[in-house]
């Protein structure tokens, strides 16, 4: 196999697949970045990372692997960790022997968003730091060659593609990545290519490794973002809005993906919501690699000795950069897990992490997952917004869901739960798990619930092939509860072709409620062995502040109050346990 792939495009400096590509001199800022333009530092705090930084979590216990066409160039000042007594990042580069292993401008920018430590001085700075600035960064390269005409395109082979993903998922020198980010794509709308199946199979076999990838820019979601077993990220813009980065980017993929049924050989077009969550993806200022290799080889701005203190500025935008914002957020949460949930591997399961991120997301402008009343029950058969999934990442809220309240119930699933929490559980075919909130809710309570499971895909290490096995159809419901009994159904997420279910709505009245996860059927089962399904679920109930603003503003204020309470709780918890 020899396939032409592409980096997901960057708007402003380089646009993918345009004959009139041009590079403007004022897209490159010489000298140390002075803070006069938009930077990733602003994005960090909009994404809620500040609350975790304040508690000492910078991703330092985690490994992030970035896998793209080329390597992250670690000689730029944003990767200088000498002042911290650490080597420059990335600490490991890897590829198949057939790969030339070229440094690349695009991978370098993405690496900056993931784990840059800031501008100059060799230490951690608040200006220009990546989302997880102290994470260990690995860089994998899959390109056998770069297209000199279509900037951003590259070619791979089966071996060049497979080798770095096996290293990141399965481990190297005794360590696996905690999170993998990929900001490249190709066309495979129904996720039937072996590349997509390999990645889904590796993710299912290695649930402690969370695979994050960009949705793509324009039209249907690009592969590997169209796959199932990971987190797919859309982009948000509006950096100058009164409430910045809640507006979906006009270029972010917005079309429903296709679903292929291997049991019937049929493809259903435009049926699946493939984007899981969104993050800021516009107006970044990022580390510039101007060496004569990778995608920019032969362009007018490469130099014999690449400068170490220059930046691409002015509208550096794309889902390429939204994806590492989320991957960095995953790193921060897993950093928390190594302290608060040491010895609890369930806390690092991708299905749990994904559910926690989605349940903690903020509704974006125009957010719509198709909820409507059916016989008095709030119903969605879509599950997620086609452009932004569950909404904008909010790591602070997700951290509260993660560490407060219910933390992984004993047994196979179900039981008494607090107003926020998570569970990794198993539901039998034809069965259901019931969760009962242990306190009654007040009026004006917003409930967010996210349910995620893996599509059954195997990966054969010897042949390098991924094979679909089964696809369970789980459903999520919210019920009113009287005297410990589910009495009437209030809401349901009942999609068929997604492996995510999601609800966000204001409860109709004060009272006691419960959640139900049911496994009534499967879409296909090629082995006739599917008798149960393991899932991650997370929930968050917030009493909206009674202020005369819009509902969205009230939700935001309520979230801030909850974050402050969670931070106080974490500090007291740490003092008691340390």
Secondary structure, DSSP 4 states (H G I P E B T S, - for coil): -EEEEEEPPBBTTB-TT-TT----GGGEE-SS--SSS--HHHHHHHTTHHHHHHTT-SSTT-EEEEEESSB--TTSGGG--GGGT-PPSPSEEE--TT----B-HHHHHHHHHHH-B-SSTTS--SSSB-TTTTSEEEEEE--SEE-SSSTTEEEEEHHHHHHHHHHHHH-BTTB--SEEEE-EEB--TTS-SHHHHHHHHHHHH-TTSEEEEE--BSSBPPBTTT-SSSEEEEEEE-TTSTTTT-EEPTTB--BPEEEEETTTTEEEEEEE----EEEE-SSEEEEPP-BSSGGGTTSTT-BSS--SS-EEEEEEBSHHHHHHHHHHHHHHHHHHHHHHTTT-GGGG-HHHHHHHHHHTPBPPTT-----EEETTEEEESS-SBTTTBT-B--HHHHHHHHHSSEES-SSSS-EEE-SEEEEEEEEETT-EEEEEESSPBPSSEEEEEEEEE--EEEEETTTTEEEEEEEEEEEEEEEEEETTEEEEEEEEE--SS-SEEEEEEE-SSSB-EEEEEEEEEEEEESSS---EEEEEEEEEEEE----SS-HHHHHHHHHHHHHHHHHHHHHHHHHHH-
